[in-house]
Amino acid sequence: LLRNCYGALPVNGRVIVAEYILPLYPNPSLVTKGVIHMDYIMLAREAGEKERTEKEFEALAKGAEFQGFRVICRAFSTHIMEFLKTAWT
């Protein structure tokens, strides 16, 4: 899917992704508890499915040939990420 998006984008195109990001280390915050809860739900619904860490999202973007990746902001448990076809200058 991301490779198709990459191919359809203009040179300076970008894809905006809104997703949960699983923290590297558990902590007692409500945000972390919410993301881990969603991770359990995904695991129960679809065998092997799980939420991703920020590094996993970055690897996903790079694997689809995107040159730029960044997390723009977080709203509660949802992170807004940007995948850029051309790297920032």
Buried (B, 14 or more C-beta within 10 A) or exposed (E): EBEEBBEEBEEEBBBEBEBBBBBEEEEEEEBBEBBBEBBEEBEEEEEEEEBBEBEEBBEBBEEBEBEBBEBEEEEEBBBBBBBBBBEEE
